[in-house]
Amino acid sequence: MAAERDPKPSASPRRARAAAGSPVATPGSRGRPAPPTTGEELPTAQAPPPQSPGHHGPVEVRRSARRSRTVSAYREGDRTIVLIPARMSVAEEQRWVAQMLDRLAAQESRRALGDDALAERAQRLSVDYLGGRARPDQVRWVTNQNSRWGSCTPSERSIRLSHRLQGMPGYVLDYVLLHELAHLLVPDHGPEFWSLLEAYPRTERARGYLEGVASAARLPHIPGARGTGEPEVCG
């Protein structure tokens, strides 16, 4: 289960008193929340928000007057349940639902593909497409890269990938990994660098996917290698 607190205070003392005696999920809580009792949490009348690239299945938003600040989400079969305070506006609901879907997908992907498995994947890609020449000492997920998909420090032979990639198609993850692996061989984005990525057959498809995600989320762009805009893969 993913959980987070809304930084805004409760809209009324009455709701604050109601929330004080109610069990609510906290950011550090684990496990699945108990099913809501009748009249406690109701599905919102608003249309479901757009789904994130890594999410599959319908989303149900439940508003509760007993919730003052806590927002949480969990899976229920093929459905995702997002619990929010009743006072939230439609804009706040959309923002928090998108954020909680990202957090939930990140938690699930991290369990499915940890740092060790990520490092093994990088080694396999290096052998398949770079002749095994790119040999990182460390490959890991990070949560502090929201404006770029990955980063590489050649002097330390370390690669870091944004948690926002978790839940995206495997070929997209492989492209970003290869992008950073190539930086172990060529630090800049010159012709020699891009020629290394031409061996990967899904380079353009992955670039197009990331471009779409970046545009939808209004993420920063940098000039592309061939005069077109592309998401900031690394920096």
ChimeraX attribute file (.defattr): number of C-alpha atoms within 10 A of each C-alpha:
attribute: neighborCount
match mode: 1-to-1
recipient: residues
	/A:1	21
	/A:2	27
	/A:3	21
	/A:4	20
	/A:5	15
	/A:6	15
	/A:7	8
	/A:8	9
	/A:9	9
	/A:10	18
	/A:11	14
	/A:12	10
	/A:13	9
	/A:14	11
	/A:15	18
	/A:16	17
	/A:17	13
	/A:18	13
	/A:19	20
	/A:20	12
	/A:21	9
	/A:22	11
	/A:23	11
	/A:24	18
	/A:25	23
	/A:26	15
	/A:27	13
	/A:28	9
	/A:29	14
	/A:30	11
	/A:31	9
	/A:32	14
	/A:33	15
	/A:34	8
	/A:35	8
	/A:36	12
	/A:37	8
	/A:38	7
	/A:39	8
	/A:40	13
	/A:41	20
	/A:42	17
	/A:43	14
	/A:44	17
	/A:45	9
	/A:46	11
	/A:47	11
	/A:48	13
	/A:49	15
	/A:50	12
	/A:51	15
	/A:52	18
	/A:53	19
	/A:54	17
	/A:55	16
	/A:56	13
	/A:57	11
	/A:58	13
	/A:59	22
	/A:60	21
	/A:61	23
	/A:62	19
	/A:63	22
	/A:64	22
	/A:65	18
	/A:66	23
	/A:67	25
	/A:68	27
	/A:69	23
	/A:70	19
	/A:71	24
	/A:72	27
	/A:73	26
	/A:74	19
	/A:75	15
	/A:76	11
	/A:77	8
	/A:78	10
	/A:79	13
	/A:80	19
	/A:81	21
	/A:82	25
	/A:83	29
	/A:84	30
	/A:85	24
	/A:86	20
	/A:87	18
	/A:88	19
	/A:89	10
	/A:90	12
	/A:91	9
	/A:92	13
	/A:93	23
	/A:94	17
	/A:95	12
	/A:96	21
	/A:97	27
	/A:98	16
	/A:99	14
	/A:100	21
	/A:101	24
	/A:102	22
	/A:103	21
	/A:104	22
	/A:105	23
	/A:106	22
	/A:107	16
	/A:108	14
	/A:109	17
	/A:110	16
	/A:111	10
	/A:112	11
	/A:113	15
	/A:114	12
	/A:115	17
	/A:116	12
	/A:117	13
	/A:118	20
	/A:119	20
	/A:120	12
	/A:121	16
	/A:122	25
	/A:123	21
	/A:124	14
	/A:125	20
	/A:126	20
	/A:127	13
	/A:128	12
	/A:129	18
	/A:130	20
	/A:131	10
	/A:132	13
	/A:133	14
	/A:134	22
	/A:135	18
	/A:136	20
	/A:137	11
	/A:138	16
	/A:139	24
	/A:140	17
	/A:141	20
	/A:142	16
	/A:143	11
	/A:144	12
	/A:145	16
	/A:146	13
	/A:147	18
	/A:148	19
	/A:149	22
	/A:150	26
	/A:151	23
	/A:152	24
	/A:153	15
	/A:154	18
	/A:155	7
	/A:156	11
	/A:157	16
	/A:158	18
	/A:159	24
	/A:160	22
	/A:161	27
	/A:162	22
	/A:163	23
	/A:164	23
	/A:165	22
	/A:166	23
	/A:167	23
	/A:168	18
	/A:169	13
	/A:170	11
	/A:171	16
	/A:172	19
	/A:173	21
	/A:174	19
	/A:175	22
	/A:176	23
	/A:177	27
	/A:178	23
	/A:179	22
	/A:180	29
	/A:181	30
	/A:182	27
	/A:183	21
	/A:184	22
	/A:185	16
	/A:186	17
	/A:187	15
	/A:188	12
	/A:189	13
	/A:190	10
	/A:191	11
	/A:192	13
	/A:193	17
	/A:194	16
	/A:195	11
	/A:196	18
	/A:197	19
	/A:198	12
	/A:199	12
	/A:200	17
	/A:201	12
	/A:202	15
	/A:203	19
	/A:204	13
	/A:205	13
	/A:206	19
	/A:207	18
	/A:208	15
	/A:209	17
	/A:210	22
	/A:211	18
	/A:212	15
	/A:213	15
	/A:214	18
	/A:215	13
	/A:216	10
	/A:217	10
	/A:218	11
	/A:219	14
	/A:220	14
	/A:221	16
	/A:222	13
	/A:223	11
	/A:224	13
	/A:225	13
	/A:226	9
	/A:227	7
	/A:228	8
	/A:229	13
	/A:230	20
	/A:231	24
	/A:232	20
	/A:233	21
	/A:234	19
	/A:235	11
